[in-house]
Amino acid sequence: MTRVPLARYPGMNRFVLDWLGGDARFLPRRTPIAARRRDVAPALVDALRTSNAHWGLSVAEPLARWASQPTLTFVAGQQVGFAGGPLYTLAKLATLVKMKRDAEAHGTPATAFFWLATEDHDFDEVATLNVPVAALPRTKDVNRQRDLVCMRAARTAEPRAAVGSLPVPDPLIEQLLSLFGLPRPHWLRAGITFRDSFAELVAQLFGDEVILVDALLPELRRAGAPLFAQLHARNDEIQRALHERGEALAQAGYAEQVVARDGDVYTLLFDLDAHGNRVPAMPGQQPERTSTSALTRPLLQDSVLQPDVFIGGPAEVAYYAQISTLHELLDIAMPRIALRGHALVAPKRVARAIERYGLDAESLFRAPDALLAEREPEGVAKIRELASDAKRDLFARIDAIRELALPADHSLAGSIQRSVGHLDYHFNKLAERAIKGLVRKDRERYAATRELVATLFPDGHVQDRVVSWFAYWQEHGAQLVERMVEEIEPDADVFKVVEV
């Protein structure tokens, strides 16, 4: 298992790195938490129980406990990507489950919610899946000059349509089943929506440990009605607060995660039309037809679910830095913010190349050709230099012996010369063998590094951002899930390479 500073992770958000290092100017760090009781609408509890039962989850007991007794509440969330989306979705779920289990191990009742971002409109994101070529049988006819096989579906819905309620396109399902040679599973049955497909797949991974929350659940929207009313009524105050925070972030050298439209107005809410498309919000709309923006989704979540800890990726942590002043303005308790664990996955044979060949963190995200070009000539030259120096020193000693011995016994001349010839031959053979060994080792290193880079940095992308975890789950099953939960480090300034 390899641990690497998160600062070495390509493209890591600089604000997040500073925040992890203790800079709490814009966002508190590790605020105290304790189990507490919540005032929850019974209709919301019933709706959550019913929706989870639809996905095969029996969560009546944990929901009742959450609604009536003190518990620690953890929340994470993600778009409802096809076949579970990229690896970081599994990393979020693993972080969520690990934090819940850790709390329970210390005797604290805990509840874990996973927010299904069904109101999101980015169809291309949820309908794209990247599968590692190395995870596919050699018999599959795929482009093996690339590290990834990309599956995607063409958009058929309106560009602003909420994706959660859209059916998963049959061509996308057929591509996946054909690639892996699978029978059609229940979570990919004909006509199933992205929401239900994702939820039923996640239910297979973690069972009743995680309560799933549909962002478009009508009862959830009704519970958010007071927030929606405040967002409309206090729009000017909110806009000023966001502009002030944006200026403060800019002065500190950070970029806003969400920028104002035309540099002036931040989008807070949308209305959903009869076709599920997001349109500009108007006051007085029914809460069931109201959709949040990236900035106000955390406010809805925090006001309705009242979490003690929110687990998010770097972008979500940066959202909270942008909106943290709104919690006080709107009288919403802000949860402790925790960064999801960062983990990359590699087969044991591939992962162990890191230690075997002494590869550093940068080597994980570089072209292996550059690594070999740097190391091989330098090593060969060094061996030749050492062999030449050793021969020169030894032959100088032999000459000294010759000068002392020959005047006493001239018959030694032939023996000394033959010995010199043998030594010269064996020095040359030693250097030759050492160079062959080095080249062979560098070739092995190259092959291992090439495979490692193809696994962890495929086609120039960090694995967890783009690669489907489904491919690894097909090979390793429950072991993948448990290894992720076991090895994930919540809210840490490192990332791991997890061996499976």
N, C-alpha and C positions, 0 to 999 in steps of 0.2 A: 504494500500500500504506500503510495507516494503522496506527501503533503507539500504543497507549493504555495508561497505567499500569493494572495489574491492580486497584489500589485503586478504580478507577472501574467495575469490572465488578460489576453488581448482585448483592448477596448473597454476595460472596466471603468465605470463612471467615477470621475475624480472626486465628486462630492461624496460619494459613498465611501471611498477610501479614506478621505479625511474624517468623515463621521465615524467610521470604524476605529479610527485612530484617536477618537476622543473629542473631536470638534463638534460641540453641541449648540452652536450659535443658532442654527435654523431648525434643529430637530433634537429633542431630548434623546439621551442614550441610556438604555437599560433602566428605565424608571421602575420603581417598586411595584409589584403586583401581588394580589392576594385573591383567594376565592371569594366571590360575592354573589348575592342574590339579585335577580333581575325582575323587572316588571315587564312581562311579555304577554302580548295579546293572545288569548286562547285560540282565536281563529288562525293565527300564524302557526302556532304549534300543530294544530290539526292539519293544516295544509302541508307543512313540512313532513309530517308523518305519512300523509297520503301520497305525496309525490315520491318520497323515498321508497315506499312500498311498491309503487309502480315500477321502480328500477330494481326491485328484488331485495331491498334493504329493510330490516326490521329495527327501527330506531325509536320506537315508542318509549322505551324505558329511558334511554339517555336524554331524549327530548323532555320528558316529564321531569327528570332530575334537573336539567338545565333551567326549566321554567319555574321551578319551585324551591330549589335548594342552592346553597352557595357552591359554585364551581368556578374553576379557571376555564375561560373560554378562549380557544385559539381559532383563528380564521386565516385561510389562504384562498387563492382563487386563480382561475385561468380561463382563457378562451376554450371553447369546446372543440378542439382540433380533431380532425379525422384520425381514427385509430389511436387516440390518446395524445396526439401532437408530439412535439419534440421532447428530448430527454429532460429539459428543465422542468417540464410539467411533473414528471415523476419525482424530480428532486424536491419540488415544492411539497408534493404529497408526502414524501419520505420525511421531510423536515417537520411537517405538521404532525404526523403520527409519532415521530420520535419525541417531540416536545410534549405531546399528550402522555405518552408512556412514561417519560421521565417524571412528569408531575405526579402521575398515579403511583409510581414506584416510591415516591416520597410521601405518600399518604394523602395527596390532595386530589379530590374529585376533579376531573377535567372533561371538557367537551370540545370536539374538533369539528369545525364546519369547513366545507370547501365550496366556494362561491363559483358557480358556473356562469361565466360571462356571456350569457345567451343573447344579450342585447347588443353585443358587438356587431359591427357591420363589415368587418374585413373578411370577405369571403375567400380571397386568395390565401390568406393566412391559415384559415381552418381547413381549406380544401387542398392543401399541399402536404406531401409526405416525402421525406428523404430517407432512403434505406441504404445502409452500407453495402457496397458491392461484395465485400469480404464475407458478409453474413449469408450470401446466397450460394446455392450449389453451383459447382463449376459447369454443370450442364445448362444453366440458365443463359439464354442468349442476351447478354447485356454488354454495354460498353465498359470494358475493364480497363480502359485508359483513364477512366474517371473513378473517383472514390465513392461517389453516390449515384444511386438511381433515383430520379425525381418523378413522383407521381403527382399529377394535379388535374383538377377538373375545370372546365370552362364555366364562367358565371352565366347562369340563366335567370337569376333574380335581379330585381332593381338594385342599383349600386349602393343605396342607403338602407337596404333591408336588413333587419336584425337576423343574424345567421342561425341562431339557436333553433328557430322553428322551421328552418328550411330542410327539405329531405336531402339525405346524402345521395349524391348522383350515382346512379348505377355504374357508369363507366369507371368511376373511381374505385368502387367496391370490386369490380371485375379485375381491375389492374392488380389490386392487392392480393386477391385470392389466387390469381394466376401466378403471380411472382413467388408466392410461398407454397403454392400447391395445396391450398386449404379448402375444406368444405365451408359452405357459408354459415357463419355463426349467427346466433340469435340476435346479437347486438349489431349485426349488419343486415337484418332482414329487409325485405323490399319495403320501401316507403318510409323507413325509420328516419327521424330527424337527427341533425347533428347533436342536439341536446340529449336525446334519449340514447343514442349510440354511445356517446362519450360516457354518460352516467352509468350505463349498464356495464361498460368495460371497466371503469374504475371500481364499481361494486365488486367485480371479480377479484380485484387486487387486494382491497383492504376490508371488504365486508362491512360490518356494522361499526367499525372503529371511526368512520368518517361519515358525518351527516352532510348530504349534498343539498345545495341551495340554488334553485333556479332564479336567476336575477329577474326574470319576467313573471315570477309567480304573482298572481293578482293580490293575494293576501299580503305579500311582502310589500308591494307597491302601496297598498292601502295603509300599511303601518308606516310608510314613509311620507304620507300625505302632509303631516305637519312640517316636515323638512322642506318639501316642495313648495309649500305656501311661504315659508321663510325665504327661500331662495328667490322667489318672485318679488316678495314685498321688500326685501332688503338688498335688492340687486345692486344699487348704487354703492352701498357700504361695502359689499362683497367685492365689487370691481375695484374700489379704491384699495382695499386690503391686499388684493392680489397684485395690483400694480406696485404697491409699496414693497411687497415681498420680492417681486420680480426685480425691482431696482436694487434691493439689498443683495440679492443673490448675484446680480451682475457686478456690483461693486466688489464682491468677494471673489470674483473670477469664475462664477458658475453660470451655466446656461439654464434657463427655465426648461422644465420637461414639457410643458404645454405653453405655447405662446398665444397671445391674444390675436384674434382675427383682425387683419388689417392694422395690427399694432395697437388696437384700441379696446376691443371687447373680448372678454373671455367667455366661451360658451359654457353654460351651466346646465341647461336642460334641453331636451328635445321632446317633441310629441311624436307618437307613433300613429300613422294614418291607418286606414282600414286594411291596407296591404302589408302592414308591418314596417313601412319605410319611416325613417327618422326625418322629421321636418322641424323647422324652427318652433320653439315652444311659445305658447300663449298662456297667460294666467287663466285659471279656472278650468283647465283641462282635468278630466278624471285621472286620478292617480294611476289606474291600471293602464292608461295610455301615455304615461310619462316615462321618459327614458333619461338616465343620467349621462353626463359626459365623463371623460377621464378624470376630471378634477372633482366631480361631485359623487362619483361612485363610492369612494371611500367614506364620504359623509353619510350616504344612505346605509352602507354596511355598518358603520359605527353607531348610528342612531338606532337601528333596528335590532341588530344582533348583539350590540354592546360588548364587543370582544375585549378581553384583557390584553391579548397579544395579537398583532397582525403580522403575518409572515409574507414577505414580498421579495421580488427580485430587485435588482438595482434601480430599474426605472420606477417601480412602485414606491421604493424608499424615497426617491427623488420627488415623486408626486406629493408625498407627505410633507417634505420640506417646503414645498410650494404652498400647501394649503393649511399648514399647522396653525396659523393664526385664526383660521375660520372656525376651528373647533371651539375656541373660547368665545368668539363672536356669536356663534349660534348655540352656545351652551350644550355642546356635545362632548362627552368624555373621549379623549384621544387615547387609544390603546398604546401599550409599548410596541415599538416597531422593531422587528427582528428581520435580518437579512436571511433569505433562504440559504440553505447549504448549497455549495457549488461542488458538483461531482461529475467527473467524466468516467466512462466505463470502458474497460478493455479486458479481453480474455487474458488469463493468467500468463500464458506464454508470451503474449505481446507486452503486457505491462512489465514483466520482469526484465525486459531489455533495458529499462531505465537504469536499474542497478547493475546489471551485468556489464553494460558498456559505459557506465559512468556518465550518462547523459545528464545535462543540467536542464533547468526548467525551460530555458530558451529553445533548447533542442526539440521540445515538444511541438513548437509552433514555427519551425523553420523547414526549408526544403532540405531533404537529406543529401541531395547532390552537393549543396554548399558545404555541408558538414564533412563529407568525404574529401572534397577538394582541399579543404583546410588541413585535415589531419594526415592524410596519406603521404604527401610529399615531405612534410615536416618530419614525420617518423622515419621515413626511408633515409633522408639526409642525415638524421641523427645517428642511425645505426652505422652508416658508412663512415661517419666522422669518428665514432667510438672505435670501430674496428681498425681504422687507419692509425689512430693515436696509439692503440694497444700494440699493433704490429711495430710501429716505430720505436716505442719504448722497449719492447721485448728484444728487437733486433739490436738495439743499442747495447743492451745488456749482453747479448750473445757476442757482439764485437769485442766487448771488454773481456769476456771469458777467453775469446780467441787470442787476444793480445797477450794474456797471461799464460795460456796453456801451450801455444804453438812453439815458443822457443824451447820448451822442455821436451815436447813430444810432437814432432811434425806429422806423425801418423794420424793425429786427431783431425787434421784438416778435412779429410773426406767425410768423417763422421759428423763433424760440425756442419759442413755444407749440406749433407743429406738431411740433418735435423732441421736446418733452416728451410729447406724445401718443403718438408712435411708440415712445419708450422705455418708457412705461408699458405699452403693448400688448405689446411684446416681452418685458418682464420677466414679465408675467402669463403669456404663452405659454411662456416658459422654465420658470417654476415649474410650470405645468400639465403640460408634457412630462416634467419631472423626476419629478413625482408619479406620472404614468402609468407611467414607466419603473420607479420604485421598486415600485409596486403590482404591475406585471407581473413584476418580478424576485422579489418576495415570493410571488406566486402560483406562479412557477416553483420558487422555493425551497420553498414549501409542498408542491407536487406531488412534488418530488424528495425532500424530507424524509419525506413520507408513505410513499413507496415504500421509502426507506431504513429507516425504522422498521419497516415491515411485513416487511422482509427480515431485519433484525438483532434486532428485539424484537417478534416476531409475537404478537399477542394478549396482550401484556404479559409474555412469557417471553423470556429470553435465548436466542438462536437455537440455540447448540450444545447446550443442555440438552434441547431437545424436538424440534427439526426433523430430519427424516430426511435423511441425506446421499445416499440413493439417488436422490432426485429430481434433485439436481444432477449425479450420476453419469450418469443417463440422458441429460442434455443435453450434458455435457462429457467423459464417459468418462475415459480415462487422464489427460487434462490435469488434471482435478480432483485426482486422487491425487498426481500429480507436483508440482502447485502447492502442495498441502498439505505435502508432504515438504520442498519447497524453502523455503517461507516459515515453517514452524513453528519456534518458538524454545523448545527444551526448558529446563525448570527456570528460567524467566525471570519477572520481575515485571511483564510486559506481556502484553497480548493484541493480536492483529492482526486487521485486516479484510483477508482475502485476496481479490484480484480474480481472477475466472475468466471 
